[in-house]
Amino acid sequence: MQQPTVVIQAAPAVGPDSTTLICPSCRAQIRTRVDHNSTTKTHIIAILLFVFCCWPCVCVPYCMDSCKNADHYCPNCNAFIGTHTH
């Protein structure tokens, strides 16, 4: 009796910007939709700016995408593709 073959597909590597790839969910060739979300790191940077008397700059980490994670989604089926952490 022959054993069934199991294929495990790794999550695609995504970067900080939109990426062209094949969606693992709907199998369409897509350009990912990117949502930038604040993380604990974003909040810590803001707190440190406040503590070190740079309170006018506290909002800067929330305005910069480089201080946030980039979550990639398929624009066709809205499936989550992956996250790029900064």
All heavy atoms as an XYZ file, in Angstrom:
656
protein
N       0.849     -1.177      0.000
C       0.000      0.000      0.000
C       0.894      1.240      0.000
O       1.832      1.330      0.777
C      -0.900     -0.031      1.230
C      -1.812      1.144      1.324
S      -2.883      0.972      2.731
C      -4.409      1.280      1.972
N       0.599      2.170     -0.862
C       1.409      3.375     -1.001
C       0.884      4.456     -0.052
O      -0.323      4.667      0.063
C       1.346      3.869     -2.442
C       2.333      4.959     -2.727
C       2.283      5.355     -4.209
O       1.308      5.109     -4.884
N       3.345      5.968     -4.679
N       1.818      5.127      0.620
C       1.467      6.196      1.549
C       1.079      7.452      0.778
O       1.688      7.767     -0.242
C       2.659      6.508      2.461
C       3.026      5.398      3.414
C       1.960      5.183      4.467
O       1.267      6.103      4.867
N       1.804      3.937      4.890
N       0.065      8.198      1.263
C      -0.301      9.448      0.580
C       0.794     10.497      0.765
O       1.497     10.515      1.775
C      -1.590      9.887      1.272
C      -1.580      9.185      2.575
C      -0.789      7.919      2.387
N       0.944     11.333     -0.237
C       1.935     12.399     -0.197
C       1.292     13.650      0.376
O       0.243     14.085     -0.087
C       2.472     12.701     -1.604
O       3.004     11.493     -2.148
C       3.545     13.768     -1.566
N       1.928     14.206      1.397
C       1.431     15.425      2.018
C       2.355     16.563      1.625
O       3.567     16.489      1.811
C       1.389     15.300      3.563
C       0.930     16.589      4.194
C       0.500     14.143      3.960
N       1.785     17.626      1.054
C       2.567     18.786      0.648
C       2.228     19.925      1.585
O       1.070     20.318      1.717
C       2.254     19.197     -0.814
C       3.024     20.449     -1.197
C       2.569     18.054     -1.749
N       3.246     20.435      2.266
C       3.070     21.571      3.165
C       3.678     22.778      2.497
O       4.856     22.790      2.162
C       3.734     21.310      4.530
C       3.105     20.083      5.179
C       3.606     22.531      5.418
C       3.770     19.639      6.450
N       2.849     23.786      2.297
C       3.315     24.990      1.619
C       3.650     26.050      2.660
O       2.834     26.368      3.517
C       2.239     25.516      0.671
C       2.685     26.672     -0.165
C       1.611     27.077     -1.164
O       0.476     26.627     -1.105
N       1.986     27.928     -2.083
N       4.853     26.573      2.590
C       5.274     27.620      3.511
C       4.597     28.928      3.152
O       4.256     29.172      1.999
C       6.795     27.782      3.460
N       4.409     29.766      4.168
C       3.826     31.090      3.931
C       4.786     31.902      3.063
O       6.002     31.830      3.230
C       3.586     31.799      5.250
N       4.255     32.657      2.118
C       5.134     33.444      1.252
C       5.828     34.553      2.043
O       5.265     35.102      2.986
C       4.187     34.027      0.209
C       2.835     33.947      0.817
C       2.859     32.816      1.786
N       7.049     34.839      1.660
C       7.788     35.922      2.306
C       7.239     37.254      1.802
O       7.135     37.470      0.600
C       9.273     35.802      1.995
N       6.856     38.106      2.721
C       6.329     39.416      2.367
C       7.191     40.489      3.000
O       7.814     40.271      4.028
C       4.851     39.580      2.809
C       3.947     38.693      1.980
C       4.678     39.304      4.278
N       7.226     41.644      2.363
C       8.028     42.753      2.854
C       7.148     43.886      3.339
O       5.946     43.720      3.541
N       7.716     45.052      3.479
C       6.945     46.188      3.981
C       5.972     46.772      2.951
O       5.034     47.474      3.311
C       8.009     47.211      4.361
C       9.189     46.866      3.510
C       9.133     45.375      3.316
N       6.179     46.465      1.674
C       5.332     47.012      0.611
C       4.511     45.908     -0.041
O       4.776     44.722      0.137
C       6.197     47.699     -0.451
C       7.007     48.845      0.120
O       6.440     49.611      0.918
O       8.196     48.958     -0.231
N       3.527     46.307     -0.824
C       2.677     45.367     -1.540
C       3.527     44.467     -2.434
O       4.512     44.904     -3.022
C       1.669     46.156     -2.380
O       0.794     45.288     -3.025
N       3.129     43.192     -2.528
C       3.895     42.192     -3.248
C       2.997     41.454     -4.234
O       1.845     41.199     -3.938
C       4.478     41.160     -2.254
O       5.214     41.844     -1.252
C       5.373     40.161     -2.942
N       3.529     41.110     -5.404
C       2.792     40.299     -6.365
C       3.100     38.837     -6.101
O       4.265     38.447     -6.023
C       3.195     40.668     -7.810
O       2.928     42.051     -8.027
C       2.428     39.836     -8.819
N       2.036     38.034     -5.929
C       2.206     36.610     -5.668
C       0.918     35.865     -5.978
O      -0.081     36.463     -6.357
C       2.641     36.367     -4.220
C       1.860     37.046     -3.087
C       0.606     36.296     -2.752
C       2.745     37.131     -1.867
N       0.954     34.549     -5.822
C      -0.219     33.709     -5.997
C      -0.849     33.532     -4.619
O      -0.195     33.062     -3.695
C       0.148     32.325     -6.586
C       0.901     32.452     -7.908
C      -1.098     31.456     -6.736
C       0.101     32.969     -9.061
N      -2.131     33.893     -4.489
C      -2.829     33.759     -3.204
C      -2.944     32.283     -2.843
O      -3.437     31.488     -3.653
C      -4.212     34.399     -3.282
S      -5.209     34.136     -1.801
N      -2.506     31.883     -1.638
C      -2.626     30.474     -1.250
C      -4.076     30.032     -1.052
O      -4.366     28.853     -1.096
C      -1.864     30.383      0.075
C      -1.331     31.730      0.370
C      -1.794     32.679     -0.673
N      -4.981     30.965     -0.887
C      -6.376     30.626     -0.640
C      -7.183     30.485     -1.936
O      -7.791     29.456     -2.181
C      -7.005     31.689      0.248
O      -8.346     31.394      0.508
N      -7.181     31.531     -2.788
C      -7.998     31.507     -4.011
C      -7.195     31.181     -5.273
O      -7.753     31.088     -6.354
C      -8.741     32.827     -4.186
S      -7.686     34.263     -4.519
N      -5.876     31.051     -5.148
C      -4.972     30.684     -6.256
C      -4.936     31.705     -7.394
O      -4.529     31.385     -8.494
C      -5.320     29.312     -6.825
C      -5.275     28.193     -5.838
C      -3.868     27.838     -5.513
N      -3.851     26.702     -4.595
C      -2.966     26.573     -3.645
N      -2.034     27.487     -3.497
N      -2.994     25.534     -2.862
N      -5.339     32.935     -7.143
C      -5.276     33.982     -8.160
C      -3.948     34.720     -8.028
O      -3.386     34.813     -6.941
C      -6.432     34.960     -7.976
N      -3.435     35.224     -9.151
C      -2.243     36.061     -9.080
C      -2.711     37.453     -8.672
O      -3.528     38.073     -9.349
C      -1.507     36.125    -10.407
C      -0.241     36.949    -10.295
C       0.638     36.851    -11.524
O       0.335     36.130    -12.467
N       1.719     37.590    -11.519
N      -2.179     37.937     -7.540
C      -2.668     39.184     -6.964
C      -1.515     40.084     -6.538
O      -0.364     39.662     -6.481
C      -3.565     38.915     -5.730
C      -2.882     37.969     -4.703
C      -4.878     38.325     -6.143
C      -2.417     38.626     -3.484
N      -1.837     41.321     -6.271
C      -0.924     42.270     -5.632
C      -1.535     42.493     -4.254
O      -2.689     42.924     -4.143
C      -0.851     43.570     -6.427
C       0.132     44.539     -5.877
C       1.063     45.019     -7.007
N       2.045     45.920     -6.467
C       3.309     45.598     -6.264
N       3.727     44.399     -6.604
N       4.145     46.451     -5.772
N      -0.801     42.152     -3.196
C      -1.357     42.164     -1.850
C      -1.821     43.550     -1.415
O      -1.265     44.561     -1.822
C      -0.341     41.641     -0.820
O       0.827     42.455     -0.850
C       0.023     40.199     -1.078
N      -2.855     43.560     -0.572
C      -3.325     44.778      0.080
C      -2.621     44.830      1.434
O      -2.587     43.844      2.164
C      -4.846     44.696      0.296
C      -5.426     45.963      0.899
C      -6.906     45.816      1.206
N      -7.043     45.214      2.530
C      -7.696     44.096      2.795
N      -8.262     43.408      1.833
N      -7.770     43.638      4.023
N      -2.018     45.966      1.753
C      -1.228     46.093      2.978
C      -1.937     47.007      3.967
O      -2.337     48.115      3.615
C       0.184     46.643      2.681
C       0.997     46.772      3.946
C       0.904     45.760      1.674
N      -2.107     46.512      5.195
C      -2.632     47.320      6.297
C      -1.515     47.454      7.326
O      -0.943     46.443      7.760
C      -3.835     46.652      6.959
C      -5.046     46.588      6.055
O      -5.118     47.395      5.108
O      -5.917     45.731      6.294
N      -1.192     48.687      7.690
C      -0.159     48.929      8.697
C      -0.830     49.083     10.055
O      -1.756     49.885     10.201
C       0.649     50.185      8.351
C       1.459     50.036      7.103
N       2.683     49.396      7.082
C       1.218     50.398      5.827
C       3.149     49.399      5.855
N       2.278     50.001      5.064
N      -0.368     48.283     11.039
C      -0.976     48.281     12.363
C       0.065     48.554     13.442
O       1.178     48.019     13.393
C      -1.643     46.934     12.635
C      -2.782     46.672     11.679
O      -3.627     47.531     11.491
N      -2.791     45.499     11.072
N      -0.325     49.359     14.416
C       0.550     49.664     15.552
C       0.771     48.404     16.379
O      -0.117     47.552     16.490
C      -0.082     50.738     16.432
O      -0.271     51.920     15.707
N       1.946     48.310     16.953
C       2.304     47.166     17.779
C       2.779     47.658     19.143
O       2.835     48.859     19.395
C       3.433     46.358     17.125
O       4.597     47.190     17.034
C       3.056     45.877     15.733
N       3.158     46.733     19.978
C       3.719     47.079     21.281
C       4.973     47.930     21.104
O       5.205     48.875     21.860
C       4.052     45.795     22.073
O       2.868     45.000     22.174
C       4.572     46.115     23.451
N       5.759     47.630     20.094
C       6.970     48.405     19.819
C       6.626     49.868     19.519
O       7.316     50.782     19.974
C       7.713     47.786     18.629
C       8.981     48.491     18.245
C       9.610     47.805     17.032
C      10.764     48.595     16.490
N      11.325     47.988     15.283
N       5.553     50.093     18.774
C       5.111     51.460     18.460
C       4.780     52.217     19.741
O       5.197     53.362     19.930
C       3.865     51.429     17.551
O       4.106     50.555     16.453
C       3.518     52.811     17.041
N       4.064     51.558     20.651
C       3.674     52.186     21.918
C       4.888     52.460     22.803
O       4.970     53.509     23.449
C       2.674     51.315     22.666
C       1.440     51.004     21.867
N       0.675     51.956     21.238
C       0.843     49.820     21.588
C      -0.339     51.380     20.621
N      -0.243     50.083     20.806
N       5.848     51.531     22.818
C       7.060     51.712     23.637
C       7.873     52.904     23.127
O       8.380     53.699     23.922
C       7.897     50.417     23.659
C       7.168     49.356     24.480
C       9.294     50.674     24.220
C       7.785     47.984     24.421
N       7.998     53.039     21.824
C       8.729     54.182     21.262
C       8.044     55.487     21.669
O       8.705     56.452     22.063
C       8.839     54.064     19.722
C       9.731     52.895     19.338
C       9.373     55.356     19.117
C       9.697     52.538     17.866
N       6.719     55.532     21.614
C       5.979     56.739     22.006
C       6.179     57.049     23.488
O       6.391     58.206     23.873
C       4.502     56.574     21.693
N       6.157     56.027     24.320
C       6.373     56.226     25.766
C       7.777     56.736     26.037
O       7.970     57.644     26.859
C       6.091     54.917     26.539
C       4.593     54.612     26.517
C       6.596     55.000     27.966
C       4.232     53.226     27.003
N       8.762     56.178     25.353
C      10.143     56.642     25.546
C      10.310     58.092     25.112
O      11.018     58.863     25.772
C      11.115     55.742     24.785
C      11.313     54.340     25.360
C      12.174     53.497     24.425
C      11.930     54.405     26.750
N       9.676     58.483     24.036
C       9.732     59.884     23.612
C       9.114     60.792     24.677
O       9.641     61.867     24.975
C       9.012     60.070     22.275
C       9.732     59.527     21.047
C       8.806     59.554     19.846
C      10.993     60.318     20.770
N       8.032     60.354     25.273
C       7.380     61.140     26.317
C       8.260     61.244     27.566
O       8.439     62.325     28.123
C       6.026     60.513     26.681
C       5.309     61.252     27.768
C       4.624     62.419     27.483
C       5.323     60.776     29.072
C       3.959     63.112     28.483
C       4.659     61.460     30.074
C       3.983     62.635     29.777
N       8.836     60.098     27.979
C       9.663     60.061     29.193
C      10.909     60.931     29.043
O      11.323     61.595     30.000
C      10.049     58.603     29.540
C      11.124     58.538     30.607
C       8.813     57.825     29.978
N      11.493     60.960     27.867
C      12.716     61.730     27.669
C      12.433     63.144     27.160
O      13.229     63.734     26.431
C      13.674     60.992     26.729
C      14.274     59.778     27.379
C      13.866     58.508     26.999
C      15.211     59.897     28.385
C      14.402     57.380     27.596
C      15.755     58.783     28.997
C      15.346     57.523     28.607
N      11.300     63.695     27.589
C      10.928     65.100     27.349
C      10.790     65.470     25.873
O      11.002     66.624     25.504
C      11.906     66.032     28.052
S      11.937     65.803     29.830
N      10.478     64.532     25.040
C      10.213     64.823     23.630
C       8.717     64.692     23.382
O       8.284     64.177     22.349
C      10.984     63.858     22.738
S      12.754     64.042     22.840
N       7.900     65.159     24.335
C       6.459     64.956     24.240
C       5.820     65.533     22.983
O       4.808     65.020     22.538
C       5.751     65.439     25.506
C       6.017     66.867     25.860
C       6.988     67.343     26.687
C       5.317     67.997     25.387
N       6.943     68.707     26.746
C       5.911     69.145     25.960
C       4.242     68.181     24.519
C       5.480     70.426     25.688
C       3.794     69.464     24.266
C       4.414     70.573     24.852
N       6.383     66.592     22.351
C       5.760     67.020     21.090
C       5.885     65.974     19.971
O       5.138     66.009     18.999
C       6.518     68.283     20.702
C       7.138     68.781     21.960
C       7.416     67.550     22.767
N       6.820     65.032     20.130
C       7.061     64.021     19.084
C       6.389     62.683     19.379
O       6.613     61.711     18.662
C       8.563     63.800     18.936
S       9.470     65.275     18.462
N       5.556     62.621     20.418
C       4.941     61.353     20.823
C       4.098     60.737     19.704
O       4.048     59.517     19.552
C       4.096     61.556     22.105
C       3.221     60.366     22.388
C       5.019     61.824     23.283
N       3.467     61.554     18.873
C       2.598     61.014     17.817
C       3.372     60.520     16.595
O       2.806     59.823     15.743
C       1.572     62.056     17.403
S       2.306     63.517     16.663
N       4.643     60.823     16.495
C       5.433     60.457     15.311
C       5.430     58.945     15.031
O       5.218     58.534     13.890
C       6.876     61.017     15.410
C       7.770     60.459     14.314
C       6.849     62.533     15.361
N       5.639     58.061     16.039
C       5.628     56.618     15.725
C       4.298     56.128     15.148
O       4.264     55.159     14.397
C       5.906     55.946     17.067
C       6.504     56.992     17.924
C       5.996     58.300     17.431
N       3.200     56.793     15.496
C       1.885     56.391     14.988
C       1.643     56.881     13.561
O       0.742     56.399     12.890
C       0.782     56.901     15.919
C       0.898     56.317     17.306
C       1.420     57.051     18.361
C       0.508     54.996     17.558
C       1.541     56.510     19.622
C       0.626     54.443     18.814
C       1.146     55.207     19.843
O       1.270     54.655     21.095
N       2.446     57.826     13.110
C       2.310     58.368     11.751
C       3.278     57.718     10.763
O       3.143     57.907      9.559
C       2.565     59.874     11.767
S       1.392     60.790     12.774
N       4.253     56.976     11.263
C       5.280     56.363     10.413
C       4.994     54.876     10.225
O       4.882     54.136     11.206
C       6.660     56.546     11.043
C       7.103     57.977     11.165
S       8.692     58.141     12.004
C       9.726     57.095     11.017
N       4.890     54.431      8.975
C       4.667     53.012      8.703
C       5.854     52.153      9.129
O       5.691     50.972      9.409
C       4.368     52.793      7.226
C       2.994     53.301      6.841
O       2.136     53.469      7.738
O       2.772     53.540      5.638
N       7.047     52.734      9.198
C       8.228     51.965      9.574
C       8.212     51.556     11.049
O       8.986     50.699     11.452
C       9.499     52.754      9.273
O       9.538     53.928     10.043
N       7.322     52.116     11.839
C       7.178     51.745     13.249
C       6.013     50.785     13.468
O       5.648     50.497     14.601
C       6.979     52.990     14.113
S       8.405     54.068     14.171
N       5.405     50.315     12.383
C       4.241     49.439     12.466
C       4.481     48.154     11.685
O       5.353     48.097     10.824
C       3.014     50.144     11.878
C       2.653     51.447     12.548
C       1.494     52.086     11.814
C       1.140     53.436     12.347
N       0.019     54.029     11.588
N       3.694     47.121     11.980
C       3.730     45.892     11.201
C       2.942     46.072      9.915
O       1.945     46.789      9.882
C       3.122     44.736     11.984
C       4.056     44.200     13.034
O       5.204     44.604     13.126
N       3.555     43.298     13.852
N       3.372     45.390      8.857
C       2.659     45.414      7.577
C       1.952     44.071      7.406
O       2.596     43.041      7.202
C       3.639     45.660      6.432
N       0.625     44.079      7.532
C      -0.179     42.871      7.354
C      -0.658     42.813      5.905
O      -1.257     43.760      5.404
C      -1.381     42.882      8.298
C      -0.976     42.810      9.763
O       0.091     42.255     10.048
O      -1.739     43.308     10.605
N      -0.398     41.693      5.231
C      -0.742     41.522      3.813
C      -1.995     40.656      3.679
O      -2.113     39.615      4.327
C       0.418     40.853      3.061
C       1.624     41.720      2.950
N       1.938     42.399      1.797
C       2.599     42.033      3.843
C       3.060     43.088      1.983
N       3.470     42.881      3.226
N      -2.928     41.114      2.812
C      -4.180     40.407      2.550
C      -4.402     40.295      1.054
O      -3.941     41.122      0.284
C      -5.365     41.168      3.158
C      -5.311     41.272      4.658
C      -4.712     42.363      5.270
C      -5.861     40.280      5.463
C      -4.650     42.464      6.646
C      -5.813     40.380      6.844
C      -5.211     41.468      7.432
O      -5.142     41.560      8.796
N      -5.162     39.276      0.653
C      -5.551     39.115     -0.744
C      -6.701     40.082     -1.033
O      -7.700     40.082     -0.309
C      -5.999     37.680     -1.000
S      -6.665     37.421     -2.657
N      -6.603     40.892     -2.092
C      -7.703     41.814     -2.411
C      -8.934     41.099     -2.985
O     -10.029     41.644     -2.957
C      -7.088     42.764     -3.435
C      -5.972     42.004     -4.039
C      -5.467     41.075     -2.980
N      -8.770     39.854     -3.475
C      -9.894     39.103     -4.045
C     -10.734     38.413     -2.979
O     -11.946     38.552     -2.943
C      -9.411     38.052     -5.047
C      -8.856     38.674     -6.302
O      -9.156     39.814     -6.621
N      -8.036     37.929     -7.010
N     -10.083     37.644     -2.116
C     -10.815     36.825     -1.140
C     -10.606     37.294      0.305
O     -11.126     36.681      1.226
C     -10.419     35.360     -1.283
S      -8.699     34.999     -0.853
N      -9.816     38.347      0.500
C      -9.520     38.912      1.827
C      -8.808     37.940      2.760
O      -8.850     38.113      3.975
C     -10.780     39.456      2.499
C     -11.297     40.680      1.795
O     -10.530     41.530      1.368
N     -12.606     40.763      1.644
N      -8.159     36.925      2.209
C      -7.413     35.979      3.028
C      -6.144     36.649      3.552
O      -5.510     37.437      2.856
C      -7.044     34.753      2.213
N      -5.778     36.319      4.793
C      -4.542     36.818      5.378
C      -3.379     36.077      4.731
O      -3.361     34.854      4.685
C      -4.550     36.596      6.891
C      -3.282     36.999      7.563
C      -2.963     38.334      7.714
C      -2.408     36.038      8.037
C      -1.789     38.716      8.338
C      -1.230     36.410      8.664
C      -0.918     37.749      8.816
N      -2.377     36.833      4.232
C      -1.228     36.236      3.550
C      -0.039     36.120      4.510
O       0.606     35.087      4.586
C      -0.804     37.082      2.312
C      -1.983     37.301      1.369
C       0.390     36.458      1.615
C      -2.403     36.128      0.548
N       0.267     37.193      5.208
C       1.410     37.176      6.130
C       1.675     38.561      6.703
O       1.027     39.541      6.344
N       2.647     38.627      7.593
C       3.002     39.878      8.265
C       4.493     40.135      8.117
O       5.299     39.225      8.251
C       2.675     39.813      9.769
O       1.272     39.620      9.923
C       3.059     41.082     10.490
N       4.828     41.379      7.857
C       6.217     41.829      7.884
C       6.380     42.677      9.142
O       5.704     43.677      9.302
C       6.562     42.660      6.649
C       7.944     43.228      6.680
N       9.057     42.465      6.460
C       8.380     44.478      6.965
C      10.128     43.229      6.583
N       9.748     44.460      6.895
N       7.248     42.233     10.048
C       7.460     42.974     11.288
C       8.681     43.864     11.169
O       9.653     43.511     10.494
C       7.645     42.015     12.489
O       8.730     41.153     12.209
C       6.403     41.204     12.731
N       8.601     44.996     11.773
C       9.718     45.949     11.766
C      10.476     45.872     13.057
O      10.027     45.546     14.072
C       9.216     47.369     11.560
C       8.684     47.620     10.185
N       9.491     47.869      9.108
C       7.431     47.626      9.704
C       8.748     48.037      8.043
N       7.488     47.896      8.381
